[in-house]
Amino acid sequence: MSTVLITGASRGIGKALAKKFAQNSYDLVINCIRSKDTLEALALEFENTCHITCIPCAGDVSDPLFVAEMFQKAREALGGIDILINNAGIADIGLFHEMSIERWQQIINTNLSSVFYCCRQAAPHMIQNKSGRIINISSVWGVTGASCEAAYSAAKGGVNAFTRALAKELAPSNIQVNAIACGAIDTQMNACFSSEERAALEEEIPCGRYGTPEEVAELAFSLAVSSSYLTGQIIGLDGGWI
């Protein structure tokens, strides 16, 4: 049985990802930074309803020491990670010249550096087994950039470039690395918009609506079981928006 590690898994896209893989009998390691009780309750729910092993690991994936501890725990309990989904992320809306240095570093570390830290820990097991999947949850803003979201756009652009580069490096070891560039997904991260702003945004999207976390999870699962020839891709999931 394969083991999947999902960061940022207590709500939204991460929770939908965890549920999708649990329902398909994958063992899980799930992570979030703050909602420890929610994470532990989710793990218990998956173990009871899906009859899998699910290990909750609350902590900050922008901290390389925590990431190392989380992967060590996964190795001891489950033998290693076969599928890594880097989903943890934070956003910030505002003029870039008003952003503090600390906030810039927080956004870059959480959205980009965490991907490096987790991939660095996951790769040795995958290389040894000549098998593995890495799926990075990115954003359309990493492709086009967004006004008043310079740090987030820069971080996600870095994720996309990292995805392409790592895919080339790991392809000889039969490890596939892809990213999903999400558009407007109906999560708490986008709950800051007023009903008027939301309606205006929906009018810009050819599909006429926000995407759902479950749709992201469906695409991620398809990447996890797809042909080994599919790697190094940034796949847009945006309703035709970008």
VOTI-329869 format. One line per 2 residues: number of its first residue (from 1); their letters; for each residue x, y, z of N, C-alpha, C. Coordinates in pm, 1 decimal, padded with zeros to 6 digits. Each point is the difference from the previous one (the first is absolute). Layout:
BEGIN
NUM> a> X,Y,Z,X,Y,Z,X,Y,Z ~ ...
***
This chain:
BEGIN
1> ms> 00084.2,-00119.2,00000.0,-00084.2,00119.2,00000.0,00088.2,00125.0,00000.0 ~ -00033.1,00097.6,-00083.9,00079.0,00122.4,-00010.3,-00036.5,00099.0,00109.8
3> tv> 00096.4,00084.5,00034.0,-00019.0,00101.2,00102.9,00009.7,00138.4,-00062.4 ~ -00093.0,00086.0,00036.8,-00007.9,00135.9,-00053.0,00020.0,00098.7,00113.8
5> li> 00086.3,00098.6,-00019.9,00015.4,00109.4,00095.0,-00058.2,00126.5,-00061.4 ~ -00088.7,00065.3,00073.1,-00067.2,00120.6,-00048.3,00021.1,00112.0,00100.2
7> tg> 00057.8,00110.2,-00043.7,00016.3,00115.3,00088.0,-00122.0,00091.0,-00011.2 ~ -00026.9,00074.1,00106.5,-00116.4,00090.0,00001.1,-00129.8,-00075.4,-00016.2
9> as> -00017.7,-00106.2,00079.6,-00108.2,-00095.0,-00026.0,-00121.0,00011.6,00091.4 ~ -00007.1,00101.2,00083.5,-00109.8,00005.5,00097.0,-00128.8,00058.9,-00055.9
11> rg> 00008.8,00066.5,-00115.6,-00119.5,00063.6,-00056.1,00019.6,00021.7,-00149.7 ~ -00106.9,00044.8,-00066.5,00007.6,00039.8,-00139.2,00053.2,-00107.9,-00092.5
13> ig> 00091.7,00039.8,-00087.8,00055.2,-00092.6,-00098.5,00071.1,-00116.6,00068.2 ~ 00077.5,00028.1,00103.2,00074.4,-00105.4,00068.0,-00090.2,-00105.6,00060.0
15> ka> -00108.3,00042.1,00060.9,-00095.5,-00094.3,00058.5,-00064.7,-00084.7,-00108.5 ~ -00036.0,00063.3,-00111.9,-00059.8,-00074.0,-00111.0,00098.4,-00101.3,-00057.6
17> la> 00126.5,00038.9,-00008.1,00104.0,-00092.4,-00046.6,00010.7,-00121.0,00092.6 ~ 00006.2,00026.6,00129.4,00012.9,-00108.8,00097.2,-00119.1,-00095.5,-00008.6
19> kk> -00117.9,00055.1,-00011.7,-00120.6,-00082.5,-00008.1,00001.9,-00087.4,-00125.0 ~ 00040.3,00057.2,-00112.9,00002.6,-00074.7,-00126.4,00094.9,-00118.6,00008.8
21> fa> 00119.6,00022.5,00052.7,00096.5,-00109.8,00008.3,-00038.9,-00101.9,00106.6 ~ -00056.3,00046.8,00111.8,-00045.9,-00092.8,00104.1,-00109.3,-00091.6,-00054.0
23> qn> -00091.8,00056.7,-00076.4,-00109.9,-00080.4,-00055.8,00049.4,-00102.0,-00101.6 ~ 00121.4,00021.0,-00051.0,00058.2,-00094.8,-00094.1,00107.6,-00086.6,00065.4
25> sy> -00006.7,-00008.0,00134.2,00079.6,-00094.9,00079.7,00148.9,00030.6,00006.0 ~ 00037.0,00126.5,-00013.3,00139.2,00039.6,00019.9,00022.2,00034.9,00147.0
27> dl> 00111.3,-00043.3,00057.6,00038.5,00048.4,00131.9,00043.7,00145.2,-00012.9 ~ -00020.3,00075.8,00108.7,00021.8,00143.7,-00006.8,00088.8,00051.7,00112.3
29> vi> 00075.4,00104.6,-00032.1,00059.6,00088.9,00099.3,-00054.5,00137.5,-00033.5 ~ -00072.9,00060.6,00093.4,-00062.2,00128.7,-00027.2,00056.5,00106.7,00093.3
31> nc> 00013.5,00119.0,-00053.3,00067.5,00108.0,00072.3,-00081.6,00129.0,-00005.6 ~ 00012.3,00078.5,00104.3,-00042.3,00140.1,-00000.8,00081.2,00071.1,00107.1
33> ir> -00006.1,00132.4,00002.5,00084.7,00073.3,00092.8,-00068.6,00030.3,00132.8 ~ -00131.0,00025.7,-00001.1,-00065.9,00046.7,00123.3,-00111.9,-00090.3,00051.6
35> sk> -00081.8,-00052.7,-00089.3,-00122.6,-00068.0,00042.1,00027.7,-00144.9,00040.2 ~ 00076.7,-00016.1,00106.9,00041.2,-00133.6,00042.6,-00119.8,-00088.0,00033.9
37> dt> -00096.1,00053.5,00074.1,-00117.0,-00079.3,00038.5,-00080.0,-00042.0,-00122.4 ~ -00017.5,00091.5,-00093.2,-00072.9,-00031.1,-00123.5,00072.7,-00107.9,-00078.4
39> le> 00131.5,00011.2,-00007.7,00081.2,-00096.9,-00073.7,-00010.9,-00138.8,00062.3 ~ 00008.5,-00005.9,00131.6,-00007.6,-00129.1,00068.5,-00138.4,-00062.6,-00014.9
41> al> -00104.0,00083.2,00004.0,-00136.2,-00051.1,-00019.0,-00018.4,-00053.2,-00141.6 ~ 00059.4,00067.9,-00095.8,-00007.4,-00043.3,-00139.4,00071.1,-00133.7,-00019.0
43> al> 00117.3,-00012.6,00061.7,00075.0,-00125.7,-00009.3,-00080.4,-00115.9,00058.4 ~ -00061.9,00022.4,00114.6,-00081.1,-00104.1,00063.9,-00119.2,-00037.3,-00087.1
45> ef> -00061.0,00100.8,-00061.2,-00114.5,-00025.3,-00088.5,00040.7,-00088.2,-00117.9 ~ 00113.6,00031.3,-00062.0,00044.2,-00078.8,-00115.1,00035.2,-00142.8,00041.1
47> en> 00061.7,-00015.3,00115.1,00035.4,-00135.0,00045.2,-00124.6,-00083.6,00026.9 ~ -00101.9,00063.1,00057.4,-00121.8,-00073.3,00035.4,-00088.5,-00030.0,-00119.9
49> tc> -00006.6,00092.5,-00094.5,-00092.2,-00016.0,-00112.6,00064.2,-00064.4,-00122.1 ~ 00129.6,00022.6,-00019.1,00068.6,-00051.6,-00119.9,00094.6,-00115.1,00030.5
51> hi> 00019.6,-00028.0,00130.0,00082.9,-00113.0,00043.8,00142.9,00009.9,-00054.7 ~ 00057.9,00115.6,00018.7,00138.3,00025.6,-00039.7,00077.2,00046.6,00123.0
53> tc> 00130.3,00017.0,-00016.6,00080.2,00065.7,00102.5,00015.7,00146.1,-00039.1 ~ -00029.1,00089.6,00093.5,00010.5,00143.7,-00027.0,00071.1,00066.1,00116.9
55> ip> 00115.5,00059.6,-00029.0,00082.4,00061.0,00103.6,-00009.1,00152.3,-00009.2 ~ -00050.8,00065.6,00104.1,-00003.6,00146.5,-00000.4,00132.3,00057.5,00049.1
57> ca> 00050.3,00101.5,-00069.8,00125.5,00065.6,00038.8,-00019.6,00151.3,-00006.3 ~ -00033.3,00059.3,00113.2,-00020.4,00144.4,00004.8,00134.4,00070.7,00013.4
59> gd> 00024.6,00097.5,-00085.4,00124.6,00074.7,00005.8,00018.0,00085.1,-00123.8 ~ 00105.7,00077.4,-00000.2,00026.1,00099.4,-00103.8,00094.9,-00055.5,-00105.9
61> vs> -00051.2,-00021.3,-00121.3,00083.8,-00057.3,-00105.0,00098.6,00101.2,-00059.7 ~ -00007.0,00125.0,00044.9,00104.0,00095.4,-00039.6,00122.6,-00011.9,00089.6
63> dp> -00006.4,-00089.6,00096.8,00111.3,-00029.0,00090.8,00063.3,-00133.1,-00041.5 ~ 00121.4,-00000.5,-00053.1,00060.2,-00124.5,-00048.0,00020.8,-00103.2,00109.4
65> lf> 00019.0,00043.7,00123.9,00017.1,-00094.9,00109.6,-00129.5,-00075.8,00026.3 ~ -00113.8,00071.8,-00003.2,-00128.0,-00069.5,00016.7,-00024.9,-00096.8,-00114.1
67> va> 00029.5,00042.7,-00122.4,-00021.5,-00086.8,-00115.9,00081.0,-00128.9,00014.4 ~ 00123.3,00010.9,00043.6,00083.7,-00118.3,00020.5,-00061.6,-00092.5,00104.1
69> em> -00052.7,00057.1,00107.7,-00064.0,-00080.2,00104.6,-00125.5,-00069.2,-00052.2 ~ -00078.0,00071.3,-00079.9,-00123.3,-00056.9,-00054.4,00030.3,-00119.2,-00090.3
71> fq> 00099.6,00013.6,-00085.9,00034.6,-00110.4,-00089.3,00060.1,-00117.0,00076.4 ~ 00075.7,00028.2,00104.8,00054.9,-00108.2,00082.3,-00113.7,-00078.0,00066.8
73> ka> -00099.1,00071.1,00046.7,-00116.7,-00064.6,00060.6,-00072.2,-00087.0,-00102.1 ~ -00011.1,00051.4,-00123.2,-00065.5,-00075.5,-00106.5,00079.7,-00125.3,-00035.0
75> re> 00132.7,00012.4,-00003.7,00083.3,-00116.5,-00031.4,-00011.1,-00107.0,00107.0 ~ -00000.6,00042.0,00125.5,-00008.7,-00096.8,00109.3,-00134.9,-00072.4,00002.3
77> al> -00105.5,00073.3,-00033.7,-00134.1,-00058.4,00009.1,-00043.2,-00073.1,-00127.0 ~ 00040.2,00052.2,-00114.9,-00054.9,-00050.3,-00125.6,00106.3,-00037.5,-00103.4
79> gg> 00125.9,00022.5,00032.7,00106.3,-00041.9,-00090.2,00045.4,00101.6,-00101.3 ~ -00070.7,00111.4,-00011.7,00039.9,00102.7,-00095.7,-00119.3,00053.5,-00076.9
81> id> 00022.9,00108.1,-00073.0,-00106.1,00067.7,-00074.2,00011.9,-00034.3,-00147.5 ~ -00109.1,-00049.0,-00057.3,-00003.5,-00036.4,-00141.6,-00057.1,00111.6,-00087.0
83> il> -00091.2,00078.0,00057.2,-00061.2,00112.6,-00071.2,00003.9,00121.3,00092.3 ~ 00058.8,00108.2,-00047.0,00008.0,00123.6,00077.1,-00085.2,00105.4,-00067.9
85> in> -00089.6,00061.4,00075.8,-00081.0,00109.7,-00052.4,00027.8,00124.9,00083.7 ~ 00068.7,00094.6,-00062.0,00032.8,00126.8,00066.1,-00115.2,00098.0,-00021.1
87> na> -00082.1,00014.0,00101.7,-00119.9,00082.4,-00010.0,00002.1,00121.4,00092.0 ~ 00078.9,-00001.6,00106.0,-00001.5,00108.7,00097.3,00031.3,00133.7,-00067.4
89> gi> -00076.1,00101.8,00035.3,00025.3,00131.2,-00059.2,-00075.6,00109.9,00071.6 ~ 00051.6,00121.5,-00011.1,-00066.4,00117.9,00053.7,00004.0,00109.6,-00104.9
91> ad> -00096.5,00089.4,00006.4,-00007.4,00109.7,-00096.4,00000.9,00133.8,00072.9 ~ 00025.8,00105.3,-00075.0,00000.3,00135.0,00055.8,-00038.1,00095.8,-00111.8
93> ig> -00096.7,00085.9,00026.8,-00044.5,00097.4,-00099.8,00034.5,00139.9,00049.0 ~ 00071.1,00074.8,-00080.6,00038.3,00135.6,00038.3,00110.1,00052.5,-00090.8
95> lf> 00027.4,00129.2,00010.9,00104.8,00060.9,-00080.4,00136.0,-00054.5,00042.3 ~ 00081.8,-00035.5,-00098.1,00124.4,-00068.7,00032.7,00094.3,00087.9,00080.2
97> he> -00002.0,00132.7,-00024.1,00093.7,00085.8,00071.2,-00041.4,00025.3,00144.7 ~ -00119.8,-00044.2,00035.0,-00045.3,00010.3,00138.9,00019.3,-00131.3,00076.0
99> ms> 00046.9,-00102.7,-00069.3,00019.8,-00129.7,00063.7,00128.4,00001.4,00082.0 ~ -00007.3,-00054.6,00120.2,00119.6,-00007.0,00083.6,00093.3,-00109.3,-00049.9
101> ie> 00127.1,00014.2,00034.5,00098.0,-00103.3,-00034.0,-00040.4,-00133.5,00061.9 ~ -00049.3,00005.3,00123.2,-00038.0,-00122.5,00071.6,-00115.1,-00072.0,-00071.4
103> rw> -00098.4,00078.1,-00047.8,-00113.6,-00061.3,-00069.0,00043.7,-00059.9,-00133.2 ~ 00087.6,00070.1,-00074.2,00054.0,-00054.2,-00123.9,00067.4,-00135.5,00025.1
105> qq> 00085.9,-00003.8,00100.3,00072.0,-00123.1,00029.4,-00095.0,-00111.7,00041.4 ~ -00104.3,00035.1,00074.1,-00097.8,-00100.4,00043.5,-00071.9,-00061.9,-00119.4
107> ii> -00040.0,00084.4,-00095.4,-00071.6,-00049.7,-00117.1,00090.4,-00085.3,-00087.1 ~ 00122.7,00045.2,-00023.3,00093.7,-00078.0,-00080.7,00033.4,-00132.3,00068.3
109> nt> 00024.7,00004.4,00130.3,00037.0,-00121.9,00072.5,-00113.5,-00101.6,00003.9 ~ -00121.9,00048.3,00023.1,-00114.2,-00091.6,00011.1,-00039.6,-00058.5,-00135.1
111> nl> -00001.1,00082.8,-00103.8,-00047.4,-00043.5,-00130.7,00106.4,-00066.2,-00087.1 ~ 00125.7,00039.0,00016.6,00105.7,-00049.5,-00087.7,00105.5,-00082.6,00072.7
113> ss> 00058.6,00055.2,00105.5,00106.2,-00073.4,00069.0,-00050.9,-00131.6,00057.5 ~ -00124.1,-00002.9,00046.8,-00056.0,-00124.2,00054.2,-00004.0,-00110.3,-00104.4
115> vf> -00021.8,00037.7,-00126.0,-00002.5,-00098.9,-00108.2,00137.9,-00063.3,-00015.0 ~ 00103.7,00082.6,00003.6,00137.0,-00051.2,-00005.4,00029.4,-00090.3,00119.1
117> yc> -00036.1,00045.2,00121.3,00029.0,-00078.7,00119.1,-00065.8,-00137.8,-00007.0 ~ -00126.7,-00003.4,-00041.9,-00072.2,-00127.9,-00003.8,00051.4,-00089.5,-00111.7
119> cr> 00026.8,00056.5,-00117.0,00053.4,-00080.1,-00110.1,00136.4,-00057.1,00036.2 ~ 00079.9,00079.1,00066.9,00134.4,-00044.2,00040.4,-00007.6,-00121.1,00093.2
121> qa> -00100.1,-00002.3,00086.3,-00016.7,-00112.9,00090.7,-00062.1,-00121.0,-00069.9 ~ -00088.4,00025.3,-00095.4,-00072.0,-00109.2,-00065.4,00084.0,-00071.5,-00104.7
123> ap> 00089.0,00072.3,-00065.6,00070.0,-00053.8,-00116.7,00083.9,-00125.5,00026.3 ~ 00078.1,-00008.5,00107.8,00084.9,-00119.1,00016.9,-00078.4,-00131.9,-00001.5
125> hm> -00112.9,-00004.8,00069.5,-00083.2,-00120.9,00002.0,-00052.3,-00031.5,-00139.4 ~ -00044.9,00103.5,-00071.7,-00052.8,-00020.7,-00135.0,00109.5,-00045.6,-00096.1
127> iq> 00117.7,00060.8,00010.4,00111.8,-00037.6,-00087.4,00041.5,-00144.2,00025.7 ~ 00004.5,-00037.2,00125.9,00037.1,-00138.3,00034.9,-00099.3,-00099.8,-00058.4
129> nk> -00129.2,00037.8,00001.7,-00104.3,-00089.7,-00049.6,-00022.9,00011.8,-00150.6 ~ 00066.8,00096.7,-00063.5,-00021.2,00026.6,-00142.8,-00148.0,00022.3,-00030.9
131> sg> -00065.1,00073.8,00089.8,-00142.7,00025.5,-00015.4,-00042.1,00112.5,00092.8 ~ -00090.0,00086.4,-00046.6,-00050.6,00105.4,00086.6,-00074.5,00106.0,-00078.2
133> ri> -00084.6,00072.3,00068.8,-00075.8,00109.5,-00060.2,00008.6,00122.0,00092.9 ~ 00028.0,00114.0,-00059.2,-00002.6,00126.5,00072.4,-00097.6,00092.6,-00072.1
135> in> -00096.3,00050.8,00073.7,-00101.2,00088.9,-00056.7,00000.5,00129.4,00080.3 ~ 00026.8,00109.3,-00066.3,00004.4,00130.1,00065.4,-00126.1,00078.7,-00033.6
137> is> -00067.1,00047.5,00102.7,-00119.9,00081.2,-00021.1,00044.5,00145.2,-00016.8 ~ -00014.5,00050.1,-00122.0,00046.8,00134.0,-00033.9,-00119.7,00089.4,-00032.0
139> sv> 00023.1,00102.5,-00080.1,-00103.7,00099.2,-00028.4,00020.5,00060.0,-00138.4 ~ -00109.9,00044.0,-00059.6,00010.2,00071.5,-00127.9,00084.0,00126.0,00014.8
141> wg> 00005.4,00056.0,00122.4,00080.2,00121.1,00019.2,00148.9,-00029.1,-00011.0 ~ 00037.8,-00124.7,00014.2,00138.3,-00037.5,-00024.3,00034.5,-00001.1,-00147.6
143> vt> -00101.5,00002.0,-00084.9,00018.6,00002.9,-00145.6,-00009.4,00142.9,-00052.2 ~ -00101.0,00073.9,00047.3,-00027.1,00133.2,-00055.6,00037.1,00115.0,00092.7
145> ga> 00012.2,-00026.9,00130.4,00018.6,00107.6,00097.2,-00132.1,00069.0,00029.3 ~ -00012.0,00055.1,00120.3,-00123.2,00068.5,00040.4,00034.1,00131.5,00067.3
147> sc> -00066.8,00105.2,-00039.8,00017.2,00129.4,00064.9,-00036.3,-00011.0,00147.5 ~ 00079.6,00060.1,00084.2,-00020.3,00000.9,00145.4,00019.8,-00137.2,00063.9
149> ea> 00058.5,-00093.2,-00074.5,00037.6,-00130.1,00056.1,00139.3,-00038.3,-00049.9 ~ 00092.2,00094.9,00009.4,00133.9,-00020.6,-00056.1,00074.3,-00115.0,00066.9
151> ay> -00003.5,-00005.6,00132.6,00073.5,-00105.1,00071.3,-00059.1,-00136.9,-00029.5 ~ -00130.5,-00010.8,00003.5,-00067.2,-00127.4,-00028.2,00028.2,-00044.2,-00143.5
153> sa> -00007.7,00094.6,-00093.8,00027.5,-00032.0,-00140.2,00143.6,-00046.5,-00018.8 ~ 00092.8,00069.3,00066.2,00141.3,-00037.8,-00010.2,00023.1,-00139.9,00055.5
155> ak> -00062.1,-00029.3,00113.2,00017.1,-00131.6,00061.5,-00055.7,-00110.5,-00088.9 ~ -00118.6,00021.2,-00053.7,-00061.4,-00102.2,-00084.1,00071.5,-00012.3,-00134.6
157> gg> 00052.9,00110.7,-00050.6,00082.9,-00008.9,-00118.8,00123.7,-00084.1,00027.1 ~ 00056.4,00015.5,00119.4,00112.8,-00082.8,00040.6,-00037.7,-00146.7,00009.4
159> vn> -00117.7,-00028.1,00051.9,-00047.7,-00139.1,00008.2,-00009.0,-00061.0,-00138.9 ~ -00052.0,00077.9,-00095.8,-00014.0,-00052.0,-00136.4,00135.7,-00029.7,-00062.9
161> af> 00094.8,00091.9,00016.3,00133.9,-00021.9,-00055.3,00069.6,-00117.6,00070.0 ~ -00014.9,-00007.1,00130.5,00057.3,-00110.5,00076.8,-00057.7,-00133.6,-00045.7
163> tr> -00130.9,-00001.5,-00026.1,-00067.0,-00121.4,-00046.6,00061.5,-00048.3,-00130.7 ~ 00015.5,00089.3,-00094.3,00055.9,-00038.1,-00130.6,00144.1,-00050.3,00013.4
165> al> 00079.2,00071.3,00079.7,00140.7,-00038.4,00016.5,00013.5,-00133.6,00071.5 ~ -00076.0,-00017.7,00108.1,00010.4,-00123.9,00077.4,-00049.0,-00119.7,-00080.6
167> ak> -00101.2,00021.7,-00083.0,-00051.1,-00107.9,-00083.4,00109.5,-00054.0,-00090.8 ~ 00080.1,00089.1,-00056.2,00110.1,-00043.5,-00087.1,00105.6,-00076.6,00079.2
169> el> 00027.6,00045.8,00120.2,00103.8,-00063.0,00081.4,-00040.2,-00138.3,00048.9 ~ -00129.4,-00016.0,00030.6,-00045.5,-00125.8,00060.0,-00059.1,-00098.6,-00100.1
171> ap> -00021.7,00042.7,-00123.3,-00059.1,-00088.9,-00100.5,00080.3,-00128.9,-00019.7 ~ 00134.8,00003.5,-00000.6,00074.6,-00126.3,-00015.6,-00026.4,-00099.8,00111.4
173> sn> -00049.2,00048.0,00114.0,-00033.0,-00089.4,00112.4,-00148.1,-00036.9,00001.1 ~ -00069.6,00026.4,-00110.5,-00142.5,-00033.5,-00012.6,-00085.7,00070.6,00104.9
175> iq> 00033.3,00126.6,00025.3,-00077.2,00083.7,00092.7,-00061.4,00113.2,-00080.7 ~ -00131.5,00012.3,00010.4,-00070.5,00102.7,-00076.3,-00029.6,00121.0,00088.7
177> vn> 00026.6,00118.1,-00051.9,-00021.1,00124.6,00073.7,-00086.7,00092.4,-00085.4 ~ -00116.0,00033.9,00050.0,-00092.4,00088.7,-00071.5,-00061.4,00100.6,00096.0
179> ai> -00059.0,00104.3,-00054.9,-00066.4,00100.6,00082.4,-00138.9,00028.4,-00056.1 ~ -00090.0,00036.4,00089.3,-00134.1,00044.0,-00038.5,-00007.8,00149.3,00026.4
181> ac> -00019.3,00077.9,-00106.5,-00012.0,00144.9,00013.2,-00147.5,00034.2,00016.3 ~ -00041.4,00015.9,00124.6,-00141.2,00022.8,00030.5,-00042.3,00142.7,-00032.9
183> ga> -00121.5,00012.1,-00047.3,-00061.1,00130.4,-00015.9,-00075.2,00036.4,00127.0 ~ -00117.8,00057.5,-00014.9,-00081.3,00038.5,00115.8,-00070.3,-00122.8,00054.9
185> id> 00048.2,-00048.1,00113.2,-00057.5,-00118.3,00064.9,-00076.0,00045.9,00124.1 ~ -00114.2,-00060.6,00023.3,-00089.1,00042.5,00108.5,00051.3,-00051.8,00134.4
187> tq> 00097.8,00073.0,00055.8,00059.2,-00036.3,00128.3,00000.4,00120.9,00091.8 ~ 00042.1,-00023.1,00124.0,00005.9,00108.0,00097.5,00099.8,00108.1,-00041.4
189> mn> 00101.6,-00037.5,-00076.9,00098.4,00097.5,-00045.5,-00064.5,00108.6,-00085.7 ~ -00107.7,-00038.3,-00072.7,-00069.3,00095.6,-00086.2,-00126.9,00054.8,00063.5
191> ac> -00019.4,-00025.5,00128.2,-00120.9,00047.1,00068.6,00005.0,00149.1,00031.5 ~ 00114.7,00063.6,-00028.6,00014.9,00142.3,00030.0,-00078.9,00088.5,-00095.4
193> fs> -00043.1,-00054.9,-00112.9,-00069.3,00080.3,-00099.4,-00146.1,00022.2,00039.1 ~ -00050.1,00118.6,-00028.5,-00141.0,00030.3,00022.2,-00083.0,-00071.4,-00105.6
195> se> -00132.0,-00003.7,00021.0,-00087.6,-00066.3,-00097.0,00007.4,00068.9,-00136.0 ~ 00017.7,00132.9,00001.8,00011.2,00073.5,-00125.8,00131.1,-00034.2,-00071.2
197> er> 00109.4,-00007.3,00075.8,00129.2,-00035.9,-00058.5,-00002.0,-00143.2,-00052.4 ~ -00064.4,-00086.3,00073.8,-00009.1,-00140.1,-00042.3,-00079.0,-00011.6,-00130.3
199> aa> -00112.4,00071.1,-00009.4,-00082.3,-00003.9,-00121.1,00075.9,00054.0,-00120.5 ~ 00077.2,00107.7,00022.4,00078.7,00057.9,-00108.7,00106.9,-00097.6,-00048.1
201> le> 00061.3,-00070.6,00093.1,00102.7,-00097.3,-00035.9,-00060.2,-00116.5,-00076.6 ~ -00115.5,-00044.8,00044.6,-00065.4,-00112.0,-00068.0,-00035.6,00035.5,-00144.7
203> ee> -00030.5,00126.4,-00024.6,-00030.6,00044.4,-00136.0,00122.7,-00006.8,-00090.7 ~ 00118.7,00010.1,00060.4,00123.4,-00007.5,-00078.6,00036.7,-00143.2,-00036.9
205> ip> -00051.6,-00095.4,00075.2,00035.3,-00140.7,-00020.0,-00095.2,-00061.2,-00102.6 ~ 00050.9,-00051.2,-00111.9,-00088.4,-00057.0,-00102.1,-00098.3,-00104.3,00052.6
207> cg> 00043.0,-00080.2,00097.6,-00091.2,-00099.5,00057.7,-00106.1,00063.3,00089.7 ~ 00019.3,00126.6,00036.0,-00100.9,00073.1,00075.2,-00009.4,-00030.7,00147.7
209> ry> 00102.7,-00061.4,00056.1,-00004.4,-00035.5,00141.4,00140.0,-00023.3,00053.2 ~ 00009.1,-00004.2,00132.1,00122.2,-00043.4,00066.5,00015.5,-00152.0,-00017.4
211> gt> 00123.6,-00047.6,00005.6,00023.0,-00142.6,00007.8,-00019.7,-00048.6,00142.6 ~ -00003.2,-00128.9,00018.0,-00017.8,-00057.6,00133.9,00126.5,-00074.3,00042.9
213> pe> 00022.1,-00010.3,00129.5,00113.6,-00080.1,00048.1,-00004.3,-00143.3,-00049.8 ~ -00120.1,-00052.2,-00013.9,-00014.1,-00138.9,-00045.4,00048.5,-00016.1,-00144.2
215> ev> -00016.9,00104.1,-00082.1,00048.8,-00007.1,-00137.8,00153.3,-00000.4,-00003.6 ~ 00061.3,00075.1,00090.1,00146.0,-00003.0,00010.8,00045.6,-00139.4,00042.9
217> ae> -00071.7,-00057.5,00096.7,00035.2,-00132.9,00049.3,-00013.0,-00105.8,-00109.5 ~ -00102.7,00011.5,-00081.3,-00018.5,-00095.0,-00110.3,00117.2,00006.5,-00097.5
219> la> 00042.8,00122.4,-00033.1,00111.9,00015.4,-00092.7,00129.1,-00052.5,00062.7 ~ 00022.5,00031.8,00125.8,00120.8,-00048.2,00067.2,00003.3,-00152.5,00003.4
221> fs> -00112.9,-00061.7,00028.0,-00004.2,-00146.0,00003.6,00029.6,-00058.5,-00137.8 ~ -00051.4,00064.1,-00104.3,00026.8,-00049.7,-00135.0,00148.6,00011.0,-00032.8
223> la> 00067.1,00103.6,00049.9,00144.3,00012.7,-00021.1,00076.2,-00108.0,00076.3 ~ -00052.2,-00036.2,00115.5,00066.8,-00101.5,00082.9,-00003.8,-00138.2,-00063.6
225> vs> -00096.8,-00023.6,-00086.1,-00013.7,-00133.4,-00060.8,00019.0,00004.6,-00151.2 ~ 00045.3,00111.7,-00052.8,00012.1,00017.0,-00144.9,00124.6,-00067.0,-00055.9
227> ss> 00016.0,00009.0,-00130.3,00115.8,-00055.0,-00068.9,00129.4,00060.2,00053.1 ~ 00103.9,-00081.4,00006.2,00130.0,00048.8,00046.2,00062.4,00098.1,-00098.4
229> yl> -00057.5,00011.5,-00118.8,00051.9,00092.0,-00101.0,-00048.0,00142.8,00023.0 ~ -00096.5,00017.3,00089.5,-00053.8,00133.0,00029.9,00079.0,00060.6,00115.4
231> tg> 00090.6,00089.5,-00031.1,00081.1,00063.8,00103.9,00046.8,00136.9,-00047.1 ~ 00031.5,00086.3,00096.1,00048.2,00133.7,-00030.7,-00106.6,00094.8,-00050.2
233> qi> -00126.6,-00028.8,00032.1,-00109.6,00080.4,-00054.1,-00062.1,00091.6,00106.4 ~ -00038.6,00118.5,-00043.3,-00078.3,00092.3,00082.7,-00140.2,-00000.7,-00058.3
235> ig> -00089.9,-00068.2,00065.8,-00133.2,-00023.7,-00054.6,-00099.7,00100.0,00058.8 ~ -00056.9,00081.3,-00085.7,-00096.1,00100.7,00046.7,-00134.3,-00060.1,00033.5
237> ld> -00054.7,00040.8,00112.3,-00136.1,-00037.9,00039.4,-00070.9,00129.8,00037.7 ~ -00053.4,00066.6,-00099.2,-00049.8,00136.8,00021.6,-00128.6,00034.0,-00074.2
239> gg> -00068.9,-00100.1,-00051.2,-00125.9,00026.2,-00068.9,00015.7,00080.9,-00127.0 ~ 00120.5,-00002.1,-00061.0,00025.7,00076.0,-00120.6,00033.2,00145.1,00022.8
241> wi> 00026.9,00034.8,00126.3,00020.4,00140.0,00039.9,00127.2,00059.4,-00058.4 ~ 00112.8,-00072.2,00010.3,00127.9,00052.2,-00044.7,00039.3,-00059.5,-00135.3
***
